[in-house]
Amino acid sequence: MSELISIEAVANKIFFIRSVKVMLDRDLAELYGVETRVLNQAVRRNIKRFPEDFMFALTRDEIMRISQIVTSSDIKYAKQVHAFTEQGVAMLSGILNSDRAIAVNIQIMRTFTKLRHMISDNEDLKQELAELREQTDERFQIVFETLDQLLTVDVKEKKKIGFMVKEKASEYGKKR
């Protein structure tokens, strides 16, 4: 089954809505090989298994924003679109009991896990960059202070170049 559905294909169907990674009912139905209405009907029959943090209906505004991302324009005209969180997708495996649904669900769970690892690796990288920035800021602080000292050299009055009369102008030209 993993040959039929790649991690990349699943990852492309995961969206970030309301600060949560979700998959849309249409995309899940396509992956499971069922119609969207069949998937939603199974969910309605088992609605107690899908609390708000497992599945939620998108607002019209959210649907319009997604329709700009998704190549399929039929989502714009849907009356209601459901978004399933990772836990909601896991719960779907309990109500869609076919071999394909089980295999697809395993692949989806692997994808969510891989994305979670990628995000945590990204956080580790951000932490290392922050530490490096602090170290370089401290080291370069000395360089900047030295440059400031070099640039703020005491400005002394420059000596005039040329012939200078040491006598007062009134005394100049008088014989002694």
ABEGO torsion letter per residue (X at the ends): XAAABBAAAAAAABBBBGGBBBBBAAAAAAAAGBBAAAAAAAAAAAAAABBAAABBBBBAAAAAAAAAABABAAAAABABBBBBBAAAAAAAAAABBBAAAAAAAAAAAAAAAAAAAAAAAAAAAAAAAAAAAAAAAAAAAAAAAAAAAAABBBBBBBBBBEBBBABBAAABGBBX
